[in-house]
Amino acid sequence: MAKATPVLWKHDPNPEGHLPIWLRFSDARRTLYSSLGVYIHSRFWNPLKRKVRKGHPNADEINALVQKRLAAVEAERIRLLTDGEPITAEALKAVLQPVKAPGDFFSFADAYVSDLRRRGQVREHRREKAVLKKFRGFTGEPLAFDRITPRLLHEYETHLIEHHGNQASTAASNFRVLKSLFHRAIREGHVAQEKNPFFQFKPRKATRSERPKLTLEQVRALETLDLGPGGPDGALLARVRDLFLFSLYAAGVRFGDVAEMKRKNIRFDGESARLSYTMGKTGKRQSLRLLPQAVEIIRPYLTTADGAQKAPDAYLFSVLDGYDLKTEDQRVNAIGSQNAVANKYLKELAKRAEAGEAAMPAKLTFHIARHSFADLARKAGWDVYAISKALGHAGLAVTEHYLAGFDGDSLDGNLGALFTEEAS
């Protein structure tokens, strides 16, 4: 039987670090949540009694609000029981009328984005929440669906570019999120198809800027920098270079995948090695023979400090060692933190390479390893489909069908020819 329970939601603090009180509705099939619109510091919440401690200045008022909501839910539960209707989490939640107006875009969008977090889609939750925050700041709330018109969207685009200083490409990415949410609302019956403003609104086309990338000369300049010994016992600067060059030589592995790579993802056959892993962003499985340069980089990372072979589930590069990674939030935060550290040290590496008379991108970041791989592959004669397969891009169903005959051996051969001295 469904029930309602007050909880302190620990994953969505406000700017002051206070946490929201929610009512959790659960039955045998699902769990739903409803916000009370109240935030408190965690020290004021009694998790055993599920109420606000007396030390909070508004404890009596907040606890009264919680009890009022619970009483309304209990009254609905008794009504459903009396009428012989199913007592579900959804039915109990429905008795609490939303604070915002019916047909409100933000009521719908906030509920959907909150659900992304509960499904473990932390990156998507953060991205879409940030988009909604900017849009809400422009329109105010509530925002009825029929107020979202092509004219409003054009005005908002100007606001993003002139007030926020966004590039046209950034503005366009914001509109992709808003468009997706509006289309979802149409599919779920919250608004009629003929009210869709995106039929008549198209964001400005972004000026295509050249992606920063490294030439083979610049790659060699990074390789030959004297940073002392590499490997897990080397200086942090040397270890960051190892990660960057490994990504480049392994077909542009994303930082998150490098950070989460484990010993079991590397399989040796004599002196050669194969990398097999699942891409975190797309869920695609990738398998490729590692180049000698990549094998040379990883050798010191295959063993522990005492010389023993690492366990299969041990992180290869130890980037995430020491982090508490029980939740998806913690995992995303840890990867983001380490990516920021790597980018900071990559800027120092670029400065040192510049001193050796090798012009470098103004801002060397880890993702440039991926750009550089794609550009070097293009210059080496790979067609766009081969590059797409190597990078593991998602959403290219037609391309994947066209490439049905492009197998792993072809990828291995292309990789082998890419970083040879002849290619330089």
N, C-alpha and C positions, 0 to 999 in steps of 0.2 A: 504493500500500500504506500502511496506517495506521502511524503512528509516535507516540511519546511524547516530549515535550520539556519540561524544567524551565523555568519562566518566573517572573519576578517580576511579580506582578499590581499595576499602579500605580494602580488606580482604587478600591481599597477599604481605605484605611489604618485601623489601629486607633487608639484615642484617643492613643497616644504618637506617632503619625505613622509607625509601622513598616508595612511592606508584606508581604502573604502570598506564600509560594512555592507555586505551583501546578504540577501536571503538565498539559500541554496535549496532548490526544489528537486527531489530525487524520487524515482520509482525504480522498478526492476529493469526498465529499458534505457532510461536516459537521466541526465542531470542538467538542470537549467538554473540560471541565476537571474536575480533582479537586484539592482542597486538601490540603496536607500538614499543615496545622494549625500551621505555623511562620511567625513574623513576624520580619523583620529591617529595619534601616535600609537605604535604597537604596544608601548608599555602600559597603556590604559585599557587594554583588552584582556579580559579574563577568559582564556580558552576553555576552561572547565565549565564555568557557569554560562558561557557564551553571552556575556553582557559587558558593558563598559564599567570599569572600576570607579569607585566613589571619588578617587582623586582627580578625575576629569571635571573641569568646571561645569560642564553641561551634561554630566552623567545621567541625572534624573530625566532630563528632557529626551536625550537620545534613547535611553532604555524604554521610556514611555512610547516613543515612536516605534521601536522594534516590537513592543508588545501589541501596539495597535495594529501593525501590519500582520503579526502572527494571529491576532484575534480575527481579523478579516479572512485570513486563509483558513482558520479553523471553522469559521461559520460556513464558508464555501464547501469545506470537506463534509460537514454535516448535511448540507443541502444536497450534495451529490449522492451521499449515502442514502438519504431519505428518498430521493427520486430514482434510485437504482442506476445512476449514471456512473461510468468508470471514473475512479479517482486517480488521475494521472498528474505527473509533475506539470505538464502543460496546462491542465485545467486549473490547478491551484495557482499557478503563476498568473493566469489570465485575469484573476480577480483583482489584482493590483494594477489599477489603471496607470499607464505611463504618464509621467509628468508633462511630456511634450504633446503637442497637438496631434490629433489623428492625421494620417497622411504626411507626417513629418519625415523629410529625407534623413535628417540626422538620427532620429529614433531608429529607423531601419538600418542605416549605415553603422551606427555605433554598436548595435546588437550583433551585426554580422562580423565586424572587426574584433569585438571581444571574443566571439566564438573562435576566431582564428587562433588566438592564444590558447584557448582551452584544447584545441586540436593539435597543439604543439607546433603550429606554423608561426614561429616567433618573428622571423625576418619579415614575413608578409604583414603580420600584425603591426610591427613598428612602422613599416613603410606606409601602410594605408592610414594608420592613426595620425602620422605626421601630415599627410595630404589633407585629411579631414580637419585637422587643427587650423591649417592655413585657410581653408575654404570657409570654415566657421567664423574665423576672425574677420573675413571680408563680408559675409552675408548676415551675420548674426543668427540667432535661432529663437524660436523654431523656424524651419524653412520648409514650407509646403512644396510638394513635388511640382505643382503647376507654377511655382515662382521661378523654377529653373528653366529659363528660356535661352534661346540662342543669344539674345542681346546681353543677358546676365553673364553668360559664359565669355562673350567677347570682352565685356568690361573686366571680368576677373582675369582674363589673360593679360590685359594691359596692366592690371594691378600687380600681377606676379612679376612682370618684366620691369615695370617702373618702380614699384615700391619695394619688392623683395630682391630686385636685381637678378632675377632668374634669367638664364639663357632660354631661347625658344625651345631647345631640346628638353630642358628641365620642366618648363611649363607644359610641354606636350606629355611628359611622363605623368604629371599630376592629372591631366585630363584623361589619360588612359585609365587611371584608378577610378576617377569619378564616373566615367562612361561605363566601366565594368559594374560598378555598384548600381547605377541607374538601370542597366540592362537586367541585372539580377532582380531588382525590385519589380520590373515589368514581368519577368518570368514567374515571380511569386504572387502576382496579382495585386501589388500595392499601388500600381499606377498603370494607366492605359498606354498601349503602344503608340497611339497618336499623340501622346504628350511628350514623346521622346525628343529632346532638343538637339540631340547629337545627329539627327538626320540633316539638320541645316547648319550645324556648327562644325568647322574644321579648324584645328589650331594651326598657327603659322608654321610653315616648314622651316626646320632648323637648318642653318648653314652648316654644311658638312665640314667639320674641322679634321685635320690630319691627326690620327692617333699617334701618340708618342711611342717610339720603338727604338730598339738598338740595332746597329749594324754589326756585322761580324767583327769589324775592327774594334768597336766599342765593347763587344763581348770579350774579345781577347784582352783588352785593357783591364777589364774587371778581373779576369782570370789571373793575370800576371801581377796584380797588386801584392806587395809584400805585407801580409797581415799576420805573419807567424803561422804556426800549425793550425790546420782546420780541425774538423771533427768535434765531438761533444766536449772535449777539454780545451778547445781553442777559445780565443777571445770572442765576445759576442759579435763583433764586426765580421770576423771570419765565418762564424756560423750562419749569420744572415746571408753572406755571399753564397755559402753552400746551398742554402734553401733556394735562393733566387736562381742560381745556375742549374740546380737540379730540376726546378720547374721548367726552365727553358729547354733543357735537353730531353725532358720527358713529355714533350708536346704541349707545353703551357699549362701544367697542372695548377689549379687555383690554390690560393693560400690555405683556405679551409681544408682542402683535401690533403695538402702537404702536412698540415698540422695534425690531422687525424690519421695519417698513414701509419700503419702498424707493420711490425716485422713480417707478419704472415702475408702481407701484400707483395712481398718480394720473394720470388722463387728462382733459385740458381740452378743452372745446368752447366756444370764445369765452370768456365770463366765467364760465361754469359749469364744474364739475369733477365727475368721478365717481371714487369710491374702489372698487377691486376687489382683494380679497385673500382668502387662504385662512386660516381661523381655526386657530391652532396647537393649541388644545385639542381641537377636534372634527373638524378636517379639512374642515369645510364651507366652501364658496365663498360669499363675500358680495359684493354689488355694490349701491352706493347713490349717489344724487346728493348731493354735499356741500352743506350749507347755506352761505349767504354767510358766517356767522360762522366756520365751519370753514375755508373758503377763505381768509378774511382771516388766520387763524392760520398757515396753512401757507405763504403766499406768501414770507415771508423765508427759509424753509427750502428753497426750490426751487433756489437758486443756491449756488455755492461762495463762499469769502471774496473771490475776485478778480472776482466778478460773473458767472462763467460758469455755464451751466445744469449741474446735477448730472447725472452719468452715470445711465443707467436703473437700474443695480444698486447705486447709492450709497444708503446709509441716508437716509431723509427727515429724521429728527430727529437723526441723528448720535449717538444714545444709545449704540450699541455700537461706535463708532469707536475704534480703538486696542486692542480686545480680540483675543486669539488665540482663534478660534472653530472650530478644526479638528475638535474632537470635540463630541458631544452634551453631555457633562459640562461642557465649557467654555462652551457656549452657555447651558445652564441656569443655571450659576453666574453668568455675566455678567448675564443678565436679572434673576436674583434680587438681585444686588448693586445694580443700578441701580433696581430697584423699591423696595428699602429706602431708598435715597437719596431717591427721589421722595416716599415716605411721610413721611420725616423733614421735608422742606421743606413738604409739605402741612399738617403740624401748625402750622408757622410761619404759613402763609397763613391758616389757620383763626383763629389768634390775632389776626392783623391785621384780618381781616374782623370778628371779634367787637368789636374796638375801634371799628369803624364802626357798632356797634349792630345787627349782623345775627347772631342766634344761630346757632351752627354746631354740627355733631355733635362730641361729646367727642373722638373720634379720626377725623380726616379722612384717609382712605386713598384710593389710586388706584381701588380697586374700587368706591368709593362713586359714582364717575362712572357706572358701569354700573347700580347700584341706582337712582340718581337718574333716569337716562334711563327706566328701566322704570316708575318711579312717576309721572313727569311724563306719560309716554305714557298710562298708565292714567287719570290725572285728565283728560287731554285727550279721553277717550272711545274710545281704541283697545281692541279686544277682546283677550282673552288670547292668541288665536292670532296676531294681528298682531304683538303684542309678542314672542311666541316666535320668529316668523320674523325679526324685526329683530335679536334677540339671538343668533340662530343656535344655539339650544339643540339638543343632540343627544338621540337616543333617543326622539323623539316621532313615531314612524312613523304612528300613527293621526292625530295632529294634522296632520302634513304632508299626508296623504291628504285630510283634511277641507279643507285650505287650498289645494288644487290650483289654485283660481281666483284666489288672492291673488298678483298678479304684482308685478314690480319697480316699475311705474308707481304702483301703490297705495302701496307703501312710500315712494316719492319724494314723493308728495302728502302723506302723513301726516307725513313729516319736515318738509316745508315749512311745515306749519301748526303744528308743535309749539312752536317758539321765537319765534313772532311776538309783537308787542306786544299783539295782541288776546288771545293765550293767557294772558298774564300778568295 
